[in-house]
Amino acid sequence: MSDSTANKRISERDKKHLWHPLTQHKTHSEMLGIARAQGALLYDEDGKEYVDGISSWYTCMYGHCNPFILERVMDQMQRLDQVVFSGFTHEPAVQLSEKLIEVLPNNQEKLFFSDNGSTSTEVAIKMALQYHFNKDQKRNVILAFEEGFHGDTFGAMSVSGLSVYNGPFEEFFIDVERIPVPTTENIEQLLKHLKKRLKKNNIAGFIYEPLVQGAAAMKMHCAEHLEKILSLLKKQEVLLIADEVMTGFGKTGKYFASDYLETKPDIMCLSKALTAGLIPMGLTTCTEEVYMAFYSDDVAKGLFHGHTYTANPLACTAALAALELLQTDAIQQNIRDIMEWHRKFDEEIKHHPQVSNTRQLGVIYALDLNVQTERYGNLRDKLFKHFMDRGVFLRPLGNTIYILAPYVTTREQMERIYGAIKSVVGLV
Ligand SMILES: *Cc1c(COP(=O)(O)O)cnc(C)c1O
């Protein structure tokens, strides 16, 4: 570090060269410098601590800098750091495939690696389109939910319904049709529409966030309704793509949200908590049947997609250690505890006049404030500041406040989150 930068704050030095994601720098120029993190806590450059109430975008579910995971990765680091995964293979990838297949829905057989959540859905979309192409079926439409979110690369962005900021790119999107999330009111209508629509025989796949739509402010729909849609589509050979990038690895109270459903996905997308927040990685898994559509003497029938860091041994090792932790009694007990704490908190707050809706699935908890606002209006900024002042990191979406804290969050830390939320509605 040169003398001129040595004493300057991180947040000051940041401004010179950095361009942050999802940020309009002209109106939001201040970034908070984070110096370190441990367990459920983040520490800023002044030493102030914050409970990470959203597990840094649902990644660090076992806590930041988890010593068990760190040790495994540091050990792996000294043996094999990175190697080409085309023509080569290695123990961490093989072991991860063996261990993950044991917990995935039992029709999943093959794993395809990539780098993040967006690439995992991008791969899934390409798989679905090429599956039909390889079978000489002309199916070029992807079906998706309104308000779904599947990532920021082109295919992923195309299928995402939350496209408020996608204006400049819309004319380059792949062919997508949207359906509303099912409710008691619309389900019959929706099924009728789909039955009619399926006669055209041109829908290649259906991508959905099962049960919880994360970026749509933790909107939830019930398994029974989704089940009806999935079983109908499955009969017509529409490949079901469960995007479990957010919901995966215990957050819904089961290993995967798809475990609540009878009809299993043909393809699944995983990332975020997959590697416990340590190293980015994405996974697209599929059934034997999907895989076999690419298995051929004809080279061109293969899936010609690959990223340089595919199956990085360190990321695979982090994923293995994370999975081992998820399966421990201790973490499973933590998950049950948090579910129970949320239920009790919900009892306290759900009838408050300033709260219009509350919902919970597993350790995911959300409430809507009874106010009218635009999605990224001023309220969001005010709430954010209110929480940060109280040592709690939450990222409200519009008038929705949600909690998705690490499994290792202590009772006292969770109480701090609840207290901060209660103070918003004037309960404390
Ligand atoms: C976050 C997310 C993605 C995109 O993942 P990135 O790693 O941010 O590219 C895709 N799908 C869902 C459901 C997500 O929550």
The ligand as an ORCA input file, in Angstrom:
! r2SCAN-3c Opt
* xyz 0 1
  C     -29.395    -15.361     -7.041
  C     -30.200    -16.183     -7.937
  C     -29.777    -16.470     -9.241
  C     -28.520    -15.869     -9.835
  O     -27.378    -16.280     -9.165
  P     -26.025    -15.428     -9.315
  O     -25.010    -16.236     -8.588
  O     -26.297    -14.110     -8.672
  O     -25.719    -15.291    -10.744
  C     -30.549    -17.301    -10.016
  N     -31.684    -17.828     -9.532
  C     -32.128    -17.572     -8.284
  C     -33.395    -18.197     -7.814
  C     -31.415    -16.729     -7.450
  O     -31.861    -16.455     -6.220
*
